[in-house]
Structure formats: structure tokens, C-alpha cells
Amino acid sequence: MRCPEAADAPPLTWLYVPGDRPDTVAKALRCGADVVVVDLEDAVAGDRKEYALRATAELLADAAPGGGCGPPVHVRVNALDGPLAETEIRTLAGLPGLAGLRLPKVQGPADVHRATVWAGDGGGSERLALYALLESALGIEHAFAIATAHPALRGLALGEADLRAELGVRDEAGLAWPRSRAVVAARAAGLAPPAQSVHPDVRDTDGLARSCAQGRDLGFWGRAAIHPRQLPVIEAAYLPSAAEIEAAQEVVGAAGAGALALPDGRFVDAAVVAGARRVLALARAVRRG
């Protein structure tokens, strides 16, 4: 787990865990993820939803779930247009251990506003971080409006399984535009870069590593995971390598000396220097974490 207070190092790993399995949640809180996401939606069968909510509320009644040094805990509630989300948000919003809510299948700004009203009634609207999951064509079309819908909205993410199904996408290339749309909308709204959607095959670590490298190239930061074994793969793919740190040091050193170009001919401008400083700030944050 990295230093969570570092402004230049937003959460890198988001570990999903079923809300109806308290023992598994307790283990997840000790496995090194930057954020643990207790899932009340897809990971919980219909006849277990009520129990999952009760177990999650019991966990979050403690201001430090799992111990004082554990990661922040977020909860993914059920669909906002369904019968469960309002009760879930009102029940959880005022609890001291809840750090954020992940809102599935957000279609537009009205969904975000509805969630903030329910959270306000629970006493948690001012401190909660909300994250909108874009899982439909309409959600993608409204990405920037969603990203700017409310100050409590801290980030976007894609729900790619639902999005694939709706769009009829059969190849990774078909998701290139929705992925870039989410990245651009988040950054245009002044939010952190979105995290990648989950890689569903927990045994396919090589495929996960390749996919993370592609996501990093597209502008994503970090990734949601469904098993602890995926965490080190995500971290290795996204954290700066020794070569990247060395290159960043060279750029910052040249800028400090007033140079306009590096020995290899690359031009050093303000944007290049800013990027290099972000790499070094992240490397420092990792060492502190």
C-alpha cells in the first residue's frame, strides 16, 4: 500500500470484495490494496442483499474498519434506479468508517444528484467521495456532465462488462473510444485519471500486465481488482520504473540548469518538465508508503 496522503499519488489499486462475506472483507483489509471496495451489487446474490447491507453497516460503524492502519473502505451500492440503492445509501452514508460510494450504471447528472440527496439524509454528504461508474452508451455520452455534476463526485470509472454487452463489442479495439472518452472527461473536469475496469481472469497475470500497460498508455491510473494476487501486477505496471525515474531526473535537472534540450536532442518544455516532476513525486510517495 502506498502513502494515501500524497497529492500526486491517487489510489492505484481498488480491491472488490463481496459484502456478504465478512471474513473475506476482513482479509482484504490486510492485503495491501490502496482502497477496499465492499460490493453490494454484482458480487452478492439477490437473497443475500439484505444480509450484505447489515454486515457492511456493522463493519463501517467503526471509524477504522479492520484496524487503525487499514485502507479506506468504499462501497459499491446497487443500481440507483432499482429498489435497493436508496436504503443502502441512507443506511451507510453517516457511518464513520465509510470513505466513499461507487455508484453503478450512472446515466447522467441526475443520478449523481439523487445519490447526494440520499447521502445527505444519512448525514454523510459533505465528507463522502462519490465515484460514477459508466456502464452504458448513454453514460459515456454524458461523461463530462457526470464528472461535473456535483463537488462530491471525485472520479469516473468504466464498467466494461455491461458496456461490452450493450455495444456488442467483440474486440478490445471497440472499447478504445469509450476508454479515451472517460479519461478526457475526468481530466477536463479536474478529476484524477480513472482507474481501469477489472480483468476478470484472476489466473491470467500476463494478460493483466499487458492490459495494464495499454491502460497506462491511454491515460488511466491504476486498476480495480477482484483478487489479491492481481495487486502486485497492477502496481508493477503503473509505478515508475528505474529507467523512468532516471529519465525524469535528467529532465528536471536540465530544466533547473536552464537547458532547452537534452543531450539526445529531445526538447525540454514546461509540459515535459511537469510530467517528469509528477514521476519523481510519485516515486517519493511510494518510498514513504
Disulfide bonds with the S-S distance in Angstrom:
none
